[in-house]
Amino acid sequence: MLYYIGSSLQSIFGPARLLQSFTVLIALALYAGFILTEQLLPKWYRFLPSDRGREFTINAEAAKGKPTGAGSFFITVFVLLCFLLIPMQLYQAAILLLTWCTMVTGFLDDKSVTSWGEYKKGLLDLIISVAASFVLYAACKQSSESGTVFFWLPFVTDTITVPEPLYIVVSTVLLWASINTTNCTDGVDGLSSTLVLIALITLGSVFYFILGHKIIATYLLVPHIAAGANWAVMTFALAGVLMGYLWHNAYPSNVLMGDAGSRALGFFIGACVMFTGNPFLILATSSIIFVNGGMGLMKVALLRFFKVHIFSNIRFPLHDHMRKKHGWSPAQVLIKFMIMQLLITVALIGVFFKIR
């Protein structure tokens, strides 16, 4: 909306043209998201349910009784900011609405007296992931100059055409995994949101400085995405509201994001990664999240469905193992996991974009 307002007003007030600068829009999205969430979130506490505590989680009693489901607030602020700031395309609006729907399913579980259960939540995540995959396929096809959907992969110079069924399967698996591993990582104050913040800033920079820049994209032999700047504004808007939430969630936390926040964050990261055209970028953005939460999901699935025991001596999520077996404090878990993710992100971004 502001983008079009700037276009209308610049003949009357010259500086209004800055509202058509994506650099300015990114700055507005980041700072407005942070200020609005930091200032207004505490006023939302009275509308939030209380945390029930997590079964089998270290120090679950420390979180019990705190307001949870804060994702209902900051995800809503994020969606509204995006509609306010950027020239919205239909598929971008669809992804934002699906992000909000993911938040709603998580919030209803946060609010429920008893947990919805793994199968019910897993099914809802699957339905949303499939719907989003069709949207993303259509978006990639529309943004492609040739009208075909393709992946660009590390160590491969040329792009690889991807048929629709394969794209839908890969996208659905990645989205579902991103939703659930991000949710599993939300167990230490500030941990999940800090790791997600790294992922968002990484993706925003990739969209704006590489994929959205025709000259740089051509130089690095990666496809140019004309709408890359739009996606950059969205990722930085989410980074801003997440910073505002972290202001209140830093150890010891006053509020928790709940499933309303963690599931929506995981979904949006997965959607951004798929739209880049390189699903392996999830390793650069979320490798610690996937190891921390995903290995536990794999362990449980193999044991439950195939009676296969793996990692018998390791407790998952991995942050619980580090606290119980190695005596790490919550602050140590946060800082050490953050350092590992930063090191992995820098290394893999270099590999993905230069070794092709």
N, C-alpha and C positions, 0 to 999 in steps of 0.2 A: 504494500500500500504506500509506504513512504517513498519507495522508488518512483512510483507514478506521480505522487504529489510533487516530488522534486522536479520531474519533467514538466509539470504544469506551471510551477511557480518560478522557474529559472528566468523566464522572460521578464518577470516583475522584480524578482529578487535574485540576483546573480548567484550568491553563495548557495542557493537551494539546489544547484546542480550537484553539490557534494553528496546529496542523498542518492545520486545515481552511481556513486563510486562504491564498488564492493569493498574496498579497503575501509571506507567510512562505515559501511553497513556492518562489517565484521566487528569493528570497534564498538559500535552501538549495541550490537547483539551481545557481545561479551560483557560489557560493563553494565548494560541495563539488566541483563540476566542476573549478574552477581548482586547488584544493588537491590533489585526487587525481591530476590529470594532471601538475601541476608536480612533485610529490614522487615519483610512481611511474614516470613515463615513462622516466627514465634507466635504471631497472632493466630496462626492456623492450628496450633497445638490442641486447642480445646475441641476441635472438630475431629481429631484423630483418635483411632483406637489405641489401646495399650498393648504393648508387646506381651505375648504369652510365654516367652522363653522358648529356646530351641532344645529339643530332645537330643541327647548325646553331644551337646556342644559344651566346650570348656567355658566355665563361668557364665552359664546361661542366666543365672539369677541376677547378674549385674545388669542385664538388659531388661529383665522382666519388669513390667509396669511403666516403662518409658513410652512416650508417645511414638507410634510407628505409623508407617504408611505415608511419610512425608513426600514420597515420590508423587503422590496424588496432587500435591501443590506444585512442585518444581517442574514436573513434566507438563502440567497444564500451562504454566507460565512460558515454558519453552515453546509449546505449540502456538500459543497466541503471539509470541514475539516473532516467530517465523512468518506467520500470516501477515503481521504488521510490517515487517521489514523488507521481505524479498519479493520480486516478481514471480509469483507462485505458478508452477506448471502443474497440470492435473496429476501426474504420477507422484510428484513431490507431496502434494496435498494428500494423496492416498497413503503414502508412507507415514506421514505425520499422524493421520487419523488412526492408522493401524498401530503406531507407537502408543497413541493415547488409549486405544482399546486394550493393548497389552498391559498398560498401567492399570486400567479399570479392573481387569481380571485379577491382577495381583492385589489391588486394594480391597476387593471384595473378600479375598482370602485373608488378608490382614485383619479385616473387620469381623470375620466369622468367629464365632465362639470356639468352634473346633476346626482344625485345618481341613482343607478340601481334599487332601490326599494326593499322592504322587500321580496316580493314573488320570484323575480328573484334570489336574493342572497340566500334565503332559499332553493330554488330548487337545486342550484349549491352545496350548503353545503350538501344537502341530497344525491346527486349523489356521491360526494366524500366520504361521510360517509359509504354508502352502499359498494362501491368498497373497501374501507379500511377494512370493516368488514369481507369480504370474504378473504382478504389477511391475516388478523389477525387470523381468524379461521384456515386457512391452516398452519400458523406459529405455533399456539398452538398445532395443531395436530402433526406437524413434531417434535416439541420439546418434546412432551410427550412420555415417555418410553413405555406406553401401547398403544399409537396410538389413544387415546381417548381425547376429550377436556373436561375439568372440571373446576369448580369454587371451590375455597376454601373460606369459609365464616366465619365471626366472630361468636363465640359461638358454632361453629360446628366443631367437631374433624376431621371427614372424609370429603374427597372431594366429590363433587356432579357432576356427569356426565351431560354434557349439550348437547342436540341435536343441530345440525347445525342451524335449523330455529330459535330456541330460542336465540342462541348465536348471530346470525346476527341481530335480532331485538334489543336485549339489547345493543349490540355494536353500532348499528346505532343511537339509541336514545341518548346514552351517548356521542358519538362523536359529533352529531349535537348540543346537549345541551352545550357541552364544548366549541365548536367553538363560539356559539352565546353569551353565558354568559361572556366569556372572552372578546369578542368584546364590549359588553355593559359596561363592567367595565372600559374600556379605555376612561376615561373622566376627570381624574385629573392627572396632571403631575406626572409620576413615579408610580402611583397606580397599574395599571394592570401589569406592568412589574415587580414590586416588589413582588406582590402576586404570579405571575407565577414563579419568581425566587425561592421562597420558595418551590413551588410545584416541580420544577425541581431538586433542591438539595435533597428534600425528596425522590423523586423517584429514583434518582441516587444512593443514599445511600441504599435504599431498594434493588435495583437490585444488587449492588456490595457486600454489607456486609451481606445480608440475603438470598435473593432468589438465588443469584449466588454462594453462599458458601454452599457446600453440607452438611458440618457438622452442621453449624448453622441452615440451613433450616430444617434438620432432627430433631434437638433439639426442634425447635419451631413448629414442626408438619405442616410445609408448604412445598409445592412441590419445589424441586430444579430445577432451570432453568439454563441449561448449558450455554446458551448465555446471561446470566444476565450481565456479565462484558461488553459485546458488547453494550448492551443497556445503561449501566452506562456511557460508554464513550460518547455515543450520547447525553444523557441528560446533562452531564457536558459540552459538547461542546456548546450546546444551552444556558446553563447557562452562559458560558463565553461571547458569543456574546451579550447576553442580558445585562450583566454587562457593556459591552462597549457601548451599546445603552443608558443605564441608566445614564452613565457619562454625556451624552449630553441632556438627557431628564429630569434630576433632576430639580425641581422647582427653578426658572422659566425656562421652557424648551426652547431649541433652535430648536428642531426637534421633530416630532411626528411619531410613528410607523404606524399609519393608520390601515385600515382594512388588509393591506398586512401583518402586524406583528401580530395583535391581533388574527385574524382568524387562522393563521398558528400555533401560540403558543397554542391556545385552542385545535386545532386538534391533535397536537403532544402529549400534556398532556393526552388527552383521549385515544390515541393509546397506550401510555405507560401503563396507568392504565388497559386497557383491556388485555394487554399481561402479566401483573402480575398474571392474573387469579382471581383477586378479584375486581369486579367493584365498590365495596363499598369504595375502597381506594380513590376514587374521593372525598369523604367527608373529608378525611385527608389532601388531597392536595389542594382542591379548594372550600371548603365550603363557604368561604366569597365571592368568585367569583360567586358561584351559587346563594347565597342569594342576593347579590348586583345586579346582572344582571338577574338572572333567575326568580325572583319573578315578575319583571317588565314584562318579556315575558309572564308569566302565566296570569298576570293581563290583559294585552292587548288581549291575545288570548281568555280568558273567556268573556271579554266584546264584542269583535268583532264577535265571532262565536256563543256564547250562551247567550249574553246579561246579563251576570252575573257580578255584581259589587262586587269587593273585594278590601280591602286596599284603600278605597276611600280617606282617609286622609294622605296617605303615597305616597310620590313622588319617582319614580324609574327612573334610577338606585338609589339605596339607598344612594350613596355618594352625590347626588344632594339634597336629603331630609335632610341629616345631615348638609349640608352647608346652605341651605335656612331656615330650621326650627330651627336648633340648633346653627347656627352661626359658625360652624367649619370652620377653614381655610383649604386650600389645604394641608398644612403640617400636621395639626391635623387629617384630614381624612386619610392621608397616614400612619402616625405613629399608630393611633388607630386601623385601619383595619389590619395593619401588626401585631400588638400585638395580636389581637383576633385570627388571622389565626395561628400564632405560638403556642398559647395556645391550640387551637383545634387540630393542627397537632400532637403535643407531646402527648396529651391525647388519640387521636384515634389510633395512631401508637401503643401505649402501649396496648390498648384494642384489636386491631385486631390481634396482634402477640402473646399476652400472655394469653388472655382469650379464649381458644379454647378447 
